[in-house]
Amino acid sequence: MPTNGLHQVLKIQFGLVNDADRYLTAESFGFKVNASAPSLKRKQTWVLEPDPGQGAAVLLRSNHLGRYLSAQEDGRVACEAERPGRDCRFLVLPQPDGRWALQSEPHGRFFGGTEDRLSCFATAISPAELWTVHLAIHPQAHLLSVSRRRYVHLCPQEDEMAADSDTPWGVGALVTLIFQNRQYCLQSCDGRYLRSDGRLVGGPEPHARYTLGVKAGKLAFKDRDGRYLAPGGPAGTLRAGRSTRPGKDELFDLEESHPQVVLVAANHRYVSVRQGVNVSANQDEELHHETFLMQIDQETKKCTFYSSTGGYWTLVTHGGIHATATQVSANTMFEVEWRGRRVALKASNGRYVCMKKNGQLAATSDFVGEDEQFILKLINRPILVLRGLDGFICHRRGSNQLDTNRSVYEIFHLSFSDGAYQIRGRGGGFWYTGSHGSVCSDGERAEDFLFEFRERGRLAIRAGSGKYLRGGASGLLRADADTPAGLALWEY
C-alpha cells in the first residue's frame, strides 16, 4: 500500500489529572500552570516528546501554547520555554495503579500539587505527585506493532486479537481504547475486551485493564502483574509476555482510521474490483474486493477511493474508472454530492460517475439520474465515538438527552438500512429527535439519520427534519443547524 497519507501515526496528546480530579492547565497569562480545570479542553492538552539527547527523559509541551513545561532547582514550574532546555527534562515513572509520577531529571524532585499551588520540589512520591493520563486523541484507531510492522485485528476463528495483518483492512482492524478506573482497555470491533492472557471477554475485568506507558512517542500496555502486551508466536497473538520493561516488541503506534466503505449501484449490486482493473457494479456480496478506503482531502474536500488490490480509483481514457493509480493526482479525486440517502460522484473531467449497462463505472454523465446515484455505507464503525469542538457526546445524567461537551466518551452502536443509520446507546435505546430539535436517546423505535463525510475525520449527521446535529452553549445535542460546518461536524 503506498503511503500518500494513508498511514498517519497519531500524535499522542493527553491530559494529566491529579489526585483531586483536576487537569494540569497551561495559562496564556504569565505562562503559569495550575491544576484547577474539571475537564479536558484545549488548555489542558499536552504532547509528550522524546528528549533530543536520546536519553530516558521526555519533554512536556503544551498543545495550547506550543511551549515546554520546566522546573527550576527551587521547585518553581512554568510553561514558557519556547525551546527545551535542561530544566524541561522529566522522567516518567508509571505506578502500579496506572498513574504517572513526573520527576525532574536534572534536579531529582517530583512534580505535583493542587490548584495554583504546583511545584516540583517533593523528595518522595505522595498522592499529590501522581497524575492520571487521559488521552486526548480520538479513541478509535489502528494499532501497529512496532517490531513486526503488522496491524492488530480481530481473528474471530481463533477468538483472539493478533498483529499479523499487512494492512488495516476491514472492520476487524478497528481498536477502541476504553478509559476505565485510571487505566485503559483494548476493545475489539465486536465489543469485547482483550485480557492479558490473550482471551477476549465481555467486560472490562481487572485482567483486561492496562497501565498506559509512552516511550519515544510509542504506546505500551502493562497488565496488573507488571507484564507488557506484545505479539507472540508465528500468529502474532496479542497477550502479556514475560517482559516487565517495554522494549521494541512491546511498543505500538496508533494510526488514524479512515472510513472504509462499500457502494451499491442502481442495479442493487456492489461496486467491486474483483474482476480486474475496471471498477464495476457486478457483485452480490459485500466482501474484501468490495471494500474501499475513503480519504478526504482537507483543502478541496474531494475524496479518493483506495481498493484492497492496492490502487486508487482513477479517471482514464473515454471516462472509464480503473483502480490502478499508485499515487494521488487530480484524476484520482472525486467530488461527493450528498443527496439524502444516496450520493453522486463527480470526476475530474466535470462529469458524474454512472453505471453502464454492463455494470462498469464511467464518468460520462452531465446530469444525475438513477444510474448516477449510489448507496454509500460505512463498514468500519460498528461502534461509534463522536467528538465535537467542545468535547465528546455522552448521555446526560438523569435525562434522556445527550451532552456534547464531556471529557469522557461513550460508545454508541450503529446499524444501517437503505442509505441511513440508526444509532443505539446505553440500555439499547435509539436516538430520535424530540420537540424543538432536541435529540433523545431512549427511543423504542429507530429513527433514520444520514451521515455525510464532509472533512477528513469528521462527519455531519442529518436528522429526518433536514437539520444537522450540533452542539451549543447549553451543552445539549440538538438537530437545528442549517449547514454542516463548525459545531455540526463530529470527529468519529
C-alpha positions as CSV (number, residue, x, y, z in Angstrom):
1,M,0.0,0.0,0.0
2,P,1.5,3.4,-0.9
3,T,1.9,5.9,1.8
4,N,0.4,9.0,0.3
5,G,-1.0,9.9,3.7
6,L,-2.8,6.6,4.2
7,H,-0.7,5.8,7.2
8,Q,-0.7,8.6,9.7
9,V,0.7,7.9,13.1
10,L,-1.4,9.9,15.6
11,K,0.4,12.4,17.7
12,I,0.0,11.4,21.3
13,Q,-2.0,14.1,23.0
14,F,-3.3,13.8,26.6
15,G,-4.4,15.5,29.7
16,L,-2.9,14.9,33.2
17,V,-5.3,14.6,36.1
18,N,-4.2,15.0,39.6
19,D,-5.4,13.2,42.8
20,A,-8.2,15.9,43.2
21,D,-9.5,15.0,39.6
22,R,-8.3,18.3,38.2
23,Y,-6.4,18.7,34.9
24,L,-3.0,20.3,34.5
25,T,-3.6,23.6,32.7
26,A,-1.2,25.9,30.8
27,E,-2.4,29.5,31.0
28,S,-1.6,32.2,28.4
29,F,-1.2,34.9,31.1
30,G,2.3,34.7,32.5
31,F,2.7,31.2,31.2
32,K,1.6,29.9,34.6
33,V,0.4,26.3,35.2
34,N,-2.3,25.2,37.6
35,A,-4.5,22.1,38.3
36,S,-7.9,23.7,38.5
37,A,-9.8,22.6,35.4
38,P,-12.6,19.9,35.8
39,S,-12.5,18.7,32.2
40,L,-10.1,18.2,29.3
41,K,-10.2,21.1,26.8
42,R,-7.5,22.8,24.6
43,K,-5.6,24.4,27.5
44,Q,-5.4,21.1,29.3
45,T,-3.9,19.1,26.3
46,W,-0.2,18.2,26.4
47,V,2.1,16.4,24.0
48,L,5.0,14.1,25.1
49,E,8.2,14.5,23.1
50,P,11.4,12.4,23.4
51,D,14.5,14.1,24.7
52,P,16.7,15.2,21.7
53,G,19.6,13.7,23.6
54,Q,18.1,10.2,23.1
55,G,18.1,9.7,26.9
56,A,15.3,8.3,29.0
57,A,13.9,11.8,29.7
58,V,10.9,13.3,27.9
59,L,9.6,16.8,27.3
60,L,6.1,18.0,28.0
61,R,4.8,20.6,25.5
62,S,1.5,22.5,25.9
63,N,-0.6,21.9,22.8
64,H,-2.3,25.2,23.5
65,L,0.8,27.4,23.9
66,G,3.4,25.4,22.0
67,R,5.8,25.9,24.9
68,Y,7.5,23.5,27.3
69,L,7.0,22.7,30.9
70,S,10.1,23.4,33.0
71,A,11.1,23.0,36.7
72,Q,13.8,25.0,38.3
73,E,16.1,23.9,41.1
74,D,13.9,25.7,43.7
75,G,10.8,23.8,42.5
76,R,9.2,26.7,40.6
77,V,7.3,25.5,37.5
78,A,6.2,27.3,34.4
79,C,5.3,26.7,30.7
80,E,7.2,29.5,29.0
81,A,10.2,27.8,27.3
82,E,10.0,28.2,23.5
83,R,12.9,25.7,23.1
84,P,13.5,22.9,25.5
85,G,16.4,23.4,27.9
86,R,17.9,21.4,30.7
87,D,15.1,22.2,33.1
88,C,12.5,20.9,30.7
89,R,13.6,17.2,31.0
90,F,11.4,14.9,33.1
91,L,11.4,11.2,33.8
92,V,8.0,9.4,33.6
93,L,7.7,6.8,36.4
94,P,4.5,4.7,35.9
95,Q,2.9,3.5,39.1
96,P,1.1,0.1,39.7
97,D,-2.4,1.8,39.7
98,G,-1.8,3.3,36.3
99,R,-0.8,6.8,37.3
100,W,2.4,8.6,36.5
101,A,5.0,10.3,38.7
102,L,6.9,13.1,36.9
103,Q,10.5,13.6,38.2
104,S,12.7,16.4,37.1
105,E,15.7,14.7,35.6
106,P,18.3,17.4,36.5
107,H,17.0,18.1,40.0
108,G,15.6,14.7,41.1
109,R,12.4,16.3,42.6
110,F,8.8,15.2,41.9
111,F,6.1,17.4,40.2
112,G,2.7,17.8,41.9
113,G,0.3,19.9,44.0
114,T,-3.2,21.2,43.8
115,E,-5.0,24.2,42.0
116,D,-2.5,27.0,41.6
117,R,0.0,25.6,44.2
118,L,2.0,23.4,41.9
119,S,5.7,22.8,42.3
120,C,8.5,20.3,41.5
121,F,10.2,20.1,44.9
122,A,8.9,16.9,46.6
123,T,11.6,14.4,47.5
124,A,9.2,11.5,47.6
125,I,6.0,10.4,45.8
126,S,2.8,11.1,47.6
127,P,-0.8,11.1,46.1
128,A,-0.3,14.8,45.3
129,E,2.6,13.9,42.9
130,L,0.6,11.3,40.9
131,W,-1.1,12.0,37.6
132,T,-3.6,10.0,35.6
133,V,-3.0,10.1,31.8
134,H,-6.2,10.8,29.9
135,L,-5.6,10.5,26.1
136,A,-7.0,13.5,24.2
137,I,-6.9,11.8,20.8
138,H,-10.0,10.1,19.3
139,P,-10.0,6.7,20.9
140,Q,-10.8,4.6,17.8
141,A,-7.7,3.9,15.7
142,H,-5.5,1.2,14.2
143,L,-2.8,-0.4,16.4
144,L,0.5,-1.2,14.7
145,S,3.2,-3.4,16.2
146,V,6.5,-1.5,16.0
147,S,8.6,-4.7,15.9
148,R,6.6,-6.7,13.5
149,R,5.2,-3.8,11.4
150,R,1.9,-5.6,11.4
151,Y,-1.6,-4.3,12.3
152,V,-3.6,-5.7,15.2
153,H,-7.0,-7.1,14.1
154,L,-9.7,-9.4,15.4
155,C,-9.4,-13.0,14.5
156,P,-12.9,-14.4,15.0
157,Q,-12.0,-18.0,14.2
158,E,-9.2,-18.1,16.8
159,D,-11.1,-15.9,19.2
160,E,-8.2,-13.6,19.7
161,M,-6.5,-10.3,18.5
162,A,-3.3,-10.7,16.5
163,A,-0.7,-8.5,15.0
164,D,-0.4,-10.2,11.6
165,S,-2.0,-8.0,9.0
166,D,0.0,-6.1,6.4
167,T,-2.8,-3.5,6.0
168,P,-5.5,-2.3,8.5
169,W,-8.3,-3.6,6.2
170,G,-11.9,-4.2,7.2
171,V,-13.8,-3.7,10.4
172,G,-11.6,-6.2,12.3
173,A,-8.7,-3.7,12.3
174,L,-10.6,-1.1,14.4
175,V,-9.4,-0.9,18.0
176,T,-11.1,1.3,20.6
177,L,-9.2,2.5,23.7
178,I,-11.6,2.4,26.7
179,F,-10.6,4.6,29.8
180,Q,-11.6,2.7,32.9
181,N,-10.6,3.4,36.5
182,R,-7.4,5.3,35.6
183,Q,-6.4,2.6,33.2
184,Y,-7.1,1.6,29.6
185,C,-8.8,-1.4,28.0
186,L,-8.5,-2.6,24.3
187,Q,-11.9,-3.2,22.8
188,S,-12.3,-5.2,19.6
189,C,-14.8,-4.2,16.9
190,D,-17.4,-6.7,18.3
191,G,-17.4,-5.0,21.7
192,R,-15.2,-7.5,23.6
193,Y,-12.2,-6.7,25.7
194,L,-8.6,-8.1,25.5
195,R,-7.4,-9.9,28.6
196,S,-3.7,-10.1,29.3
197,D,-3.8,-13.9,28.6
198,G,-5.0,-13.2,25.1
199,R,-8.6,-14.1,25.6
200,L,-11.5,-11.8,24.6
201,V,-14.0,-11.2,27.4
202,G,-17.4,-9.4,27.6
203,G,-16.4,-6.7,30.1
204,P,-13.5,-4.6,31.5
205,E,-12.5,-7.0,34.2
206,P,-9.2,-6.4,36.1
207,H,-7.1,-8.6,33.9
208,A,-8.3,-6.6,30.9
209,R,-7.1,-3.3,32.2
210,Y,-3.6,-1.8,31.4
211,T,-1.4,0.9,32.6
212,L,-0.5,3.2,29.7
213,G,3.2,3.7,29.0
214,V,4.7,6.1,26.5
215,K,8.2,5.6,25.1
216,A,9.7,7.6,22.3
217,G,6.2,8.5,21.1
218,K,5.0,4.9,21.1
219,L,2.5,3.3,23.4
220,A,2.9,0.3,25.7
221,F,0.3,-1.5,27.8
222,K,1.3,-3.0,31.2
223,D,-1.1,-5.5,32.9
224,R,-1.8,-5.8,36.6
225,D,1.2,-8.2,37.1
226,G,3.6,-5.7,35.6
227,R,4.0,-7.5,32.2
228,Y,3.5,-5.8,28.9
229,L,1.3,-6.7,25.9
230,A,3.3,-8.0,22.9
231,P,2.6,-10.1,19.8
232,G,3.7,-13.7,20.3
233,G,4.3,-16.7,18.2
234,P,4.0,-17.1,14.5
235,A,0.4,-15.9,14.5
236,G,1.3,-12.7,16.4
237,T,-1.3,-13.3,19.1
238,L,-1.6,-10.3,21.4
239,R,-1.1,-11.2,25.1
240,A,1.1,-10.2,28.0
241,G,4.6,-11.7,27.6
242,R,7.4,-12.1,30.1
243,S,8.9,-8.6,29.8
244,T,8.5,-6.2,32.6
245,R,10.1,-3.4,30.6
246,P,8.8,-2.1,27.3
247,G,11.2,-2.9,24.5
248,K,10.6,-2.8,20.8
249,D,8.4,-5.9,20.9
250,E,6.1,-4.2,23.4
251,L,5.6,-0.9,21.6
252,F,2.7,0.1,19.4
253,D,1.8,3.1,17.1
254,L,-1.7,4.4,16.9
255,E,-2.7,5.3,13.4
256,E,-5.7,7.2,12.1
257,S,-8.6,5.1,11.0
258,H,-10.0,6.4,7.7
259,P,-13.6,5.4,6.8
260,Q,-13.9,2.2,4.8
261,V,-17.0,2.0,2.7
262,V,-19.0,-0.1,0.2
263,L,-21.1,1.3,-2.6
264,V,-24.2,-0.1,-4.1
265,A,-25.4,1.0,-7.6
266,A,-28.8,1.3,-9.0
267,N,-28.7,-2.4,-10.1
268,H,-28.6,-3.3,-6.4
269,R,-25.1,-4.8,-6.8
270,Y,-21.9,-3.9,-5.0
271,V,-19.2,-1.9,-6.7
272,S,-16.1,-4.1,-6.9
273,V,-12.6,-4.7,-8.3
274,R,-13.0,-8.5,-8.2
275,Q,-12.8,-9.0,-12.0
276,G,-9.8,-6.8,-12.8
277,V,-8.8,-3.2,-13.1
278,N,-12.3,-2.0,-14.1
279,V,-14.4,-0.6,-11.2
280,S,-17.8,-2.3,-11.8
281,A,-21.1,-2.8,-10.0
282,N,-21.3,-6.5,-10.5
283,Q,-21.2,-8.3,-7.2
284,D,-24.0,-9.7,-5.0
285,E,-21.8,-10.0,-1.8
286,E,-20.0,-7.4,0.4
287,L,-16.6,-8.9,0.7
288,H,-12.9,-7.9,0.5
289,H,-12.9,-6.7,-3.1
290,E,-16.0,-4.6,-2.5
291,T,-14.4,-2.5,0.3
292,F,-12.8,0.9,-0.4
293,L,-10.8,3.2,1.9
294,M,-12.2,6.7,1.5
295,Q,-9.9,9.6,2.3
296,I,-10.9,13.3,2.1
297,D,-8.5,16.0,1.1
298,Q,-8.6,18.7,3.7
299,E,-8.2,21.6,1.3
300,T,-10.5,20.6,-1.6
301,K,-12.9,18.3,0.4
302,K,-12.7,15.9,-2.6
303,C,-12.3,12.1,-2.0
304,T,-10.1,9.3,-3.1
305,F,-11.2,5.7,-3.1
306,Y,-8.4,3.1,-2.4
307,S,-9.1,-0.6,-3.2
308,S,-8.0,-3.7,-1.5
309,T,-5.9,-4.7,-4.6
310,G,-3.6,-1.7,-4.0
311,G,-4.8,1.0,-6.4
312,Y,-6.7,4.3,-6.3
313,W,-9.8,4.8,-8.5
314,T,-8.6,7.0,-11.4
315,L,-10.2,8.5,-14.4
316,V,-8.8,7.0,-17.7
317,T,-9.5,7.5,-21.4
318,H,-13.1,7.8,-22.5
319,G,-14.3,8.4,-18.9
320,G,-13.5,4.9,-17.6
321,I,-12.8,4.3,-13.9
322,H,-9.9,1.9,-13.1
323,A,-8.4,1.0,-9.7
324,T,-4.8,1.3,-10.9
325,A,-3.3,4.5,-9.7
326,T,-0.5,4.3,-7.2
327,Q,-0.2,8.0,-6.5
328,V,-2.9,10.6,-5.7
329,S,-3.4,13.1,-8.5
330,A,-6.2,15.2,-10.0
331,N,-7.6,12.2,-11.8
332,T,-8.0,10.2,-8.5
333,M,-10.1,12.9,-6.8
334,F,-13.9,12.7,-6.8
335,E,-16.3,15.3,-5.6
336,V,-19.1,13.8,-3.4
337,E,-22.6,15.3,-3.7
338,W,-24.8,14.3,-0.7
339,R,-28.3,13.5,-2.0
340,G,-30.2,12.3,1.1
341,R,-29.9,8.5,1.2
342,R,-27.7,8.5,-1.9
343,V,-24.5,10.0,-3.2
344,A,-23.3,11.2,-6.6
345,L,-19.6,11.3,-7.6
346,K,-18.2,13.9,-10.0
347,A,-14.8,13.1,-11.6
348,S,-12.0,15.5,-12.5
349,N,-13.5,15.8,-16.1
350,G,-16.5,17.5,-14.5
351,R,-18.8,14.6,-15.3
352,Y,-20.7,12.3,-13.0
353,V,-19.8,8.7,-12.5
354,C,-22.6,6.4,-13.8
355,M,-23.2,2.7,-14.1
356,K,-23.2,1.5,-17.7
357,K,-25.3,-1.4,-18.9
358,N,-22.5,-3.9,-18.3
359,G,-22.1,-2.7,-14.7
360,Q,-18.8,-0.8,-15.4
361,L,-18.4,2.7,-13.9
362,A,-17.6,5.6,-16.1
363,A,-17.6,9.4,-15.7
364,T,-19.7,10.3,-18.7
365,S,-22.9,11.9,-17.4
366,D,-23.7,15.5,-17.3
367,F,-26.8,15.1,-15.1
368,V,-27.7,13.0,-12.1
369,G,-30.3,10.3,-12.6
370,E,-30.9,6.9,-11.2
371,D,-27.7,5.4,-12.7
372,E,-25.6,8.2,-11.3
373,Q,-26.6,7.6,-7.6
374,F,-25.1,5.1,-5.2
375,I,-25.7,4.0,-1.6
376,L,-22.5,4.6,0.4
377,K,-22.2,2.5,3.6
378,L,-19.6,3.0,6.3
379,I,-18.4,-0.5,7.4
380,N,-15.6,0.0,9.9
381,R,-17.5,1.8,12.7
382,P,-20.0,-0.7,14.1
383,I,-19.3,1.0,17.4
384,L,-19.0,4.8,17.3
385,V,-17.4,7.5,19.4
386,L,-18.3,11.1,18.5
387,R,-16.3,14.2,19.5
388,G,-17.2,17.8,18.7
389,L,-15.4,21.1,19.2
390,D,-16.4,21.2,22.9
391,G,-16.0,17.5,23.8
392,F,-17.5,14.0,23.4
393,I,-21.2,13.1,23.1
394,C,-22.4,11.3,26.2
395,H,-25.7,10.6,28.0
396,R,-26.8,13.4,30.3
397,R,-27.2,12.1,33.9
398,G,-30.8,11.8,34.9
399,S,-32.1,12.6,31.5
400,N,-32.8,11.1,28.1
401,Q,-30.9,13.8,26.3
402,L,-27.3,13.9,25.2
403,D,-24.4,16.2,26.3
404,T,-21.8,17.4,23.7
405,N,-19.1,18.8,26.0
406,R,-17.9,15.8,28.1
407,S,-14.2,15.0,28.6
408,V,-15.0,11.2,28.7
409,Y,-16.5,9.3,25.8
410,E,-19.3,6.9,25.4
411,I,-19.7,4.2,22.8
412,F,-22.8,4.0,20.5
413,H,-23.8,1.2,18.2
414,L,-24.6,1.7,14.5
415,S,-27.0,-0.2,12.2
416,F,-27.6,0.6,8.6
417,S,-30.6,0.5,6.3
418,D,-31.1,1.9,2.7
419,G,-28.6,4.7,3.0
420,A,-29.4,5.7,6.6
421,Y,-28.0,4.9,10.0
422,Q,-29.7,4.1,13.3
423,I,-27.8,4.9,16.5
424,R,-28.3,2.9,19.6
425,G,-26.9,3.9,23.1
426,R,-26.7,2.6,26.6
427,G,-29.6,0.3,27.5
428,G,-30.5,-0.3,23.9
429,G,-32.4,2.9,23.4
430,F,-32.4,4.5,19.9
431,W,-31.6,8.2,19.1
432,Y,-34.6,10.2,17.9
433,T,-35.4,13.9,17.6
434,G,-37.9,15.3,20.1
435,S,-39.6,18.6,20.5
436,H,-37.8,21.8,19.5
437,G,-34.9,19.9,17.8
438,S,-33.8,18.1,21.0
439,V,-32.1,14.7,20.4
440,C,-33.1,11.9,22.8
441,S,-31.6,8.5,23.4
442,D,-34.3,6.3,24.8
443,G,-36.4,5.5,21.7
444,E,-38.1,2.2,21.3
445,R,-38.1,2.6,17.6
446,A,-35.1,3.6,15.5
447,E,-35.0,6.9,13.7
448,D,-33.0,7.3,10.5
449,F,-30.1,9.7,10.4
450,L,-28.0,10.5,7.4
451,F,-24.2,10.6,7.6
452,E,-22.2,13.0,5.4
453,F,-18.4,12.7,5.4
454,R,-17.6,16.3,4.9
455,E,-14.0,16.7,6.1
456,R,-11.1,14.4,6.9
457,G,-12.0,12.5,10.1
458,R,-15.3,14.5,10.5
459,L,-18.9,13.9,9.5
460,A,-22.2,15.7,9.7
461,I,-25.3,13.9,10.9
462,R,-28.6,14.9,9.4
463,A,-31.9,14.2,11.1
464,G,-35.2,13.5,9.4
465,S,-36.2,17.1,9.7
466,G,-33.3,18.0,7.3
467,K,-31.5,19.8,10.1
468,Y,-27.9,18.9,11.2
469,L,-27.0,17.8,14.7
470,R,-24.8,20.2,16.6
471,G,-23.6,21.2,20.0
472,G,-24.1,24.6,21.5
473,A,-23.7,26.8,24.5
474,S,-26.2,24.7,26.5
475,G,-24.1,21.6,26.0
476,L,-27.1,19.7,24.7
477,L,-27.2,17.9,21.3
478,R,-29.8,19.4,19.1
479,A,-30.9,19.0,15.5
480,D,-31.2,22.6,14.5
481,A,-28.2,23.5,12.3
482,D,-28.8,24.5,8.7
483,T,-25.3,23.9,7.4
484,P,-22.8,21.0,8.0
485,A,-20.0,23.1,9.5
486,G,-18.4,24.2,12.8
487,L,-20.4,22.8,15.8
488,A,-22.3,20.5,13.4
489,L,-19.1,18.5,12.5
490,W,-18.2,15.4,14.5
491,E,-14.9,13.5,14.8
492,Y,-15.7,9.8,14.5
